[in-house]
Amino acid sequence: MSTIVALVPRTMIEYVWDECIPFLEMVLAKAPQDIGLDRVYNRCLSGDTMLVVILDGSEIIAVNTMEVRELDSGNKILFLPIIGGSRTEEWQDRFIDLAHEIARHHDCIELRGMAVRKAWLRKLSRYGFEEHFVTLKCKVKE
């Protein structure tokens, strides 16, 4: 059976959320100070964040989030902050197509995301993604 890439309507978030948590926790494990599941859930319910699930039959195998963000320039981007799951080779083409469709619908000029591993840049370069910023961090001294 082929996988399905589905944008979850806001009214259905609460019904699929518990099944999404393990995939969100995969990302949370790599960025524990960046992601709060309660806040992601509330942003999905409010419509500020879009939830995309990847299904194999009725089983969720991956979860992604998307957010339209307006830059200080007034340009909008479609930000892809969370991508968690498996078997990406089976669904990434359709997910990127969906992201472009949503970006066009919201008059976004580009897709943007963050990666915790360089391997994502290699995987996504075939779709036109390129390194744009490098994020650095430093803990605040006590």
Secondary structure, 3 states (H helix, E strand, C coil): CCEEEEEECHHHHHHHHHHHHHHHHHHHHHCCCCCCHHHHHHHHHHCCCEEEEEEECCEEEEEEEEEEEECCCCCEEEEEEEEEECCHHHHHHHHHHHHHHHHHHCCEEEEEECCCCHHHHHHHHCCCCCCCCCCCCCCCCC
